[in-house]
Structures are given as C-alpha cells and as structure tokens.
Amino acid sequence: MLKKLKFYFIGLVPGLLIVFFVLNQKGASCSYFPNDRVIAETLTKDFSYSDQFKKEMETNKISEKFLKDDIISKGKIDFDKSNAQKKPCPEYILNYPKDNPTYEIHYSKCKEKAEFIGLKKLK
C-alpha cells in the first residue's frame, strides 16, 4: 500500500506543477465567484457607450484603457442594485474601487456587447 501511495505522489506532484505553469502562462483564471465571472464575461464583449456615458468619461477624464484595465477589472458588482435576471440583457451596477467607491457604472451585458449607460462620480 505504501508503495502505491509513493508512486501516486511521484506522478501527482509533477503533474500539478506542469498544469499550474501551463495555465498560468496562458493567463487562465479559475475564479467562480459571481463578481469575478460577471467582470470576466464583460471584458470579453465589445464595448459601446451611450452619449451620456461618453460625456461623463470626458468630464471625469477617464480613458477607455483606464475604464477596462482598472475600473472594470478591479471593480465590484453591486448585486443588490443590479438586475442580473433581466432578459435578454442583464443590467449591472459596478462600483470602483471595491472599498470606498469613487465611481458607479451602470451597464448592460448582452450576448455580443456590453453597453455602458451611466457613470456617476460618488465623491
């Protein structure tokens, strides 16, 4: 029995290391929390902006790169205010940063695109 366990671990440990390094190089993530799933799905969509959202971005000097790389990627979805069950396009409220939010973004996530509707500066 001890011999079988020894062979098992001899295969398991290198196998786990190989899988870890291969997935890590490809940028794969294994987060199954609702907030992370919604944000990851949002970032794969084509972005479209309402006229009001564009004006608010200009007023607050927010670039599209900052929006994607920081605000959305590091934001937190407020599921209490969001309408995640709305058909065909769920609507979400995203707060950035997670603690003491400065911005609140209202957007809908459809099958092909994410449409950003409103941007509010909270402070």
C-alpha angles and dihedrals in degrees: 000000000000090000091055092051090049092054090044093056092042087062099034100055098050090041092055092047092051093048091047094052095043094050092042092055092051091053093241117162129200103204117138099177113123094238093053094045094052092047093047091050091047092054091055093057130087109258124231126178133209117231090250091052092051091051092050090049090053093045092051093039094238117159124208089245092054090046093054101034100041116010099044098029094049099031131106125232114230099217092182091064096033127090099220094163096055114125132254095001121024115219123221139190113214123194123202127229103023093230117049095359118223098183134039118198125194115200143152124226115211129177096270105018147024113228116203110211110170140016122190128184105217099191 
